[in-house]
Amino acid sequence: MKLIDKYIFKQLCYNSLLILLLIISLFCLAKSVQLIELMVGRGLPFYIFVKLITLSMPQIIPVILPIIVCLSIYFVFSRMQTDRELIILQSASYTLIDILRPVILFSIILCILSYYFTLYLAPHSNSDFKRLFYTLKNDYSTTLLQEGAFNTIGKNFTIFVKERKADGLHNVFIHDTRNDKQTSTLIAKKGKIISDDFATKILLENGSQQFQSKDKKLSVLYFDKYLLDINQNDDENWAVRWKSPSERTLNELRDPNLKSLDDQNNLQAFKAELTLRYSMPLNIIGFSSLIAVLLLSFSYKRVESLNRTIVVFISIIVLQIISIIFSNFSIKFENMQLFNFTPTILCFFLIPLLLNKSKKI
């Protein structure tokens, strides 16, 4: 790699890293607003919050990488234009292809990195995120049942635990409203959480169940042991829940379970997700090459032009909108999954037109 190539490549890396950190910070802030109720309301430790944020990042990075590269190219080339570096390179017999070479190399490296996210890391992290989120909502055996406080579990249970020790729960109060016509209250001296992949239950010992009978009289049922299922929705059990396309591996997308009615109804979504994982990284090369050629096609001016900045930013926004639109088309319309490659193809179609205009910087 030539010295000039190393210089441009280094500037692209530095600017891309800064933009990536900025966007990730904004993403974490937006994501924390969604998770703050779960964290504050149930007193979860901070590391759980960090883990949820970390697991959600691989899903968003392939989406923002084309934007990051385009913005980085804009800032690097704008500064080089202002500092007259591009004029010096032209005077030194550097062609347009010579200047674009480090941009293309940088885009290819990020494209390969994006493939790692889309093909492997993103589906696994998405599945782990939903599994952890499900566990936090349904596993009440750890930090979710706060002692000395009324814990609201979904819409049907209010649980009060006076003490929580190594041998289980002590002095447990549970108000059950699953049956609107006959609510009940359970009081027990001891309790123990029983959890597995299918259900979360509380084994109550030495207690009573109080409820109103049909004639509106208070009835009391004493028990030695009582097993209470506190699952909110049997359909939401992790072991039997339907996996969305974004959670599935490549093999699961290629070979869905045709015996499942949900899989049969989402065959086009599987095809669209599969092609999207291959087409999204290519947008990095297509978008970055087009923006770089567009920037170099502008005529040189001593004063920074606001119109050039507007044109570049509008181009980035339009490219991203086109990518989103065709991604939705590929899901809604039968056998239209190849539409996901349209943004990249469009970029490679426009680049020769701009190259003819960019004979000189």
N, C-alpha and C positions, 0 to 999 in steps of 0.2 A: 504494500500500500504506500502510495506517494505521501509526501509531507502534507500537501494540501488536502488530500483525501483524509488523512488522519486528523487534521485540524477541523474539517467540517464534521467528520464522524464524531469527534469528541464533543463539539458544540451541540450536536443533535442529542447525544446521550445525556449531557448535562441538563439541557432544557427539558427533555422528555421526563427525566427523573423528577425535576421540580414540579412540572405540570401534573405528573402522576401522583405525587404526594399531596398536592393541592386538591385534586379531584377525590382522592381516597379520603382525605380529611372531611370534605363536604359530604361524601357518601356515608362515612361513619356518623357524622352529626345527624343526618337525615334518618339513618337506621336506628340510632339511639332513641329518637323520638318514638319510634314504633315499639321499642323494647322497654322503654322506661317504666311503663305500667307493670310489666311482668317483674322487673327488677325491684322497684320500690314497693309494690303491693305485696310481694311475697318474700322480700328480704333475701334475694339470692346474692351469693358472693360476687365480687367484681370479676373474678377469672371466668365465670360463666358468661358474663356479658362480653368479655373480650373474645371468648371462644365462639360465640354466636356471630359476632362481627367478622371474625377471621374466616369462618366457614361460608359466609355470604359473599366474600370478596371475589373468589374465583369465578363467580357467575357474572360479575359486572366488568371485570378486567378485559375480557375479549371484546366487549361492546365499546369500551372507551379507548382502547388502544389506537384505532384508526384516527380518532379525534386528537389524541395526544400527539401522534406523529405529525399530523397536519399542522397543528398549532406550533410544534417545535420547529418544523421547516419554515413556517412563516416568520417566527421570531429570529431564527438564525439568518435567513436570507435578507430580511429587512435590515438587520444590523449590518450585514456585509454590504448591502447596497448603500446604507447611510455612511459607512466608513470607507466607501469607494473601493472595497476589496474586490468586488465583482468586476469593476472596470479594470483593475490591475490584472486580474486573472485573464480577462479578454485580451489585454495588451500583451500578455505572456503567451498568447496562442492557445489558451485553454478553450476548448469547444464546449458546447452545451452538454454533450454526453459526458465529458470529463467532470463537469461540475455535478451532474446528476449521479455519477457512479457511487459516491459514498452514501447518497440518499437511498439509492436502490439497495445497496448492501445493508444499510441499517434497517430498511423495511423488511428485507428477507429474514434477517435475524429475529425481528419482532414477530414476523409471520410464523416462524417455526415455534417461537415461544407461545404464541397464541394457539397454535395447534395442540400444544401440550395441555393448555387450559381447556379448550373446547372438547377434545377427544377423550381426555382422561380425568383431569383434576376437577373440572366444573361439575360433571354429573355426580361424582363421588361426594364432593363437598356439599352439593345441594341435597343429596340423600341424607348425609350425616347431619346437616342443619335441621331438616325436617324431623329426623329421628330424635335429636336432642330437644328440639322445641316440643315435640310430642311428649317426651319423657318429663320435661319440666312441667307441662300442663297436667300430666296424669300420674306421675310418681310422687305421692305425698309422703313418702317415707323418710325423706331427708330434711331439707331446710324449708319446705313449703308449708309445713304445719308448725306455726310458731306457738310456743307455749305461752299461756297467759293472755291469749288474744283470740278473737273470733275470726276464723279463717273461712272465707267464702269460696267454696269449691264449685265452679261452674254456676248453674242456675238452680241446682236442686239441693245442695248441701251447705249447711253452716256448721262448722266443727270448732269446738272449744276444747283445748287440752290444757289442764292445769300444770302438769309436769311431764317432761319427756326424759326418760332415763335410758340406761343401756339395755334394760330388760323390756322396754316398750313404753307405751303411753299410760299415764295414770290420771284418773278422774276425767273421763271423756264425756263430752256432751255433744250430741249430733241432732240437728234438726233436719228432717227429710221431707222435702216438698215435691217429690216425684209424682205423687198422686194428689192432684189438686183437690179432689173430693175428700181425701182422708190423709192429712199430713200427720206425721208422727215424730216423736221425740225419744231418742235413746240416751240413757244415762248408764254408764258402766264404770266400775272401779279400775279396770285395766283394759288395754287394747294393744293390738299388734298389727303392723302393716304387713300385708302379704301381696307381693307384686311379681308379675311375670310379663311375658310379651302379649298376653291376651287380656289381662284384667289387673286392676288394683283393688284390693279388698282390705277391710279392717275386721279383725277377729276380736270381738268384744267379749269380756268375761265378767260374770257377777254383776248383772245390771238389770235394767227394766226398759220396756218400750211402752210409751204412753200415746194414746190416740183416741179420737172421738169415734164412737160407734155410730151406726146409722140413725139411732134414736137420739143422737147428740149427747150421749152420756160418756163420761171419761172412763176409758178402759185402760187397765194396767196389766202388762204381760211381763212376768219375771222370767229370767233365763240365766242359765249357767254360762252358756256360750252362744254367740250370735255372730254369723258371718255376713257382713254387709258389703255389697258390691257398690263402689262409688264411681265406677266408670260412667261417663256422661253420655256416650254414644257408642254402641257396640260396633257400628260401622266404621268408627275411627280407630279401631285396634290396629296397631302397626303391622302385625303379622298378616292381616287380611286386607289392608287398605290397598287401593289401586295406585300404582306408581305413575306419576305424570311423565310425559316425554323428556322433560329436562333432567329427571332423575335417572333415566335409564342409560345403560351402557350401550355401546355400538351393537353388540350382539343382541341385546334385548330389543333394540329398535329395528334391526333387520329381521328378527324372528319373533314377532309378537305371539302371544297365546291366542290362537284363533278360536279356542273354546270359550274365551272370556268375551262377554257382550261388550264390555267397556273397551277392550282392545279392538274389537271389530269396528266399533263406532269411531275409533281414532286412528285408523290406518293411515289416513292422509297426514295427520299430525305427526306420526312417527316418521313418515317419509320426509316431511318438511324439516323436522328437527335434525334428521340425519344429514341432509344436504346443507342445512344451515351451519352445522359444525365444520363442514369442509369449506364452505364459501366465506364465512365470516373472517377468518384470518387473511384470505386473499384480498379483502377490502383494504387492508393495511398497505399492500403494495400498490393497488389501483388508486386509492385516495391520495396517498403521499406522492406518487409520481405525477398525478394530474395537478395537484396543488403546486408542486415544485416547478413544473413546466409553465403553469399559469403565472407564477411569480416572476419567472425569468422572461416571460413574453412581454412584460410591461416595459415601455420605453423608459430610459433613464431620465430622472428629474432631480434637480438640485434640492428641491424642497419635498419633504415627505408628503405623499398624496393620500388624503383621506379616502378618496374613491377606491384606490387600490386595496386598502384595508377592508372596506365594506364589501368589495367584490369577493375577496378571499374568504371572509367569514360567511358570507351568504352561500358561497360555493360549498363550504364545509357543512353548513346546516342542511342545504339541499341534498347533498350526497347522503347524509345520515337519514334524512326523511325518506329518501328513495329506498334506502336499505330497509327501513322499518315497514314501509308500505308493501314492498314485494315480499317481505317475510310474512306479513299477514295474508297476502294473496296466496302464497304457497300452502298455507294451512287451510284456507277456506275453499279453494277450488281444487277439484280432482286432477291429479297428475300434473300439477303446476309447481312441484317442488324445485324444479330447475330455475324458477324465477329468482331464487336466492342468489344466483350468480349474476343477475342483471346489473347491479351496481358496478361490479368489477369490469364486466364487459363494456359497459357504458364509458367507464374511465379510459380503458384502452382504445376505445373508438375515438374519444375526444383528444387524446394525447397527440396523434399525428397532425390533427388540425392546428393545434397550438404550436407544434414544432415547426410547421411551415412559417408561422408568424414569428418564431423565436430564432431567426437566423443570426441575430445579433442581440446581445444583452443590453 
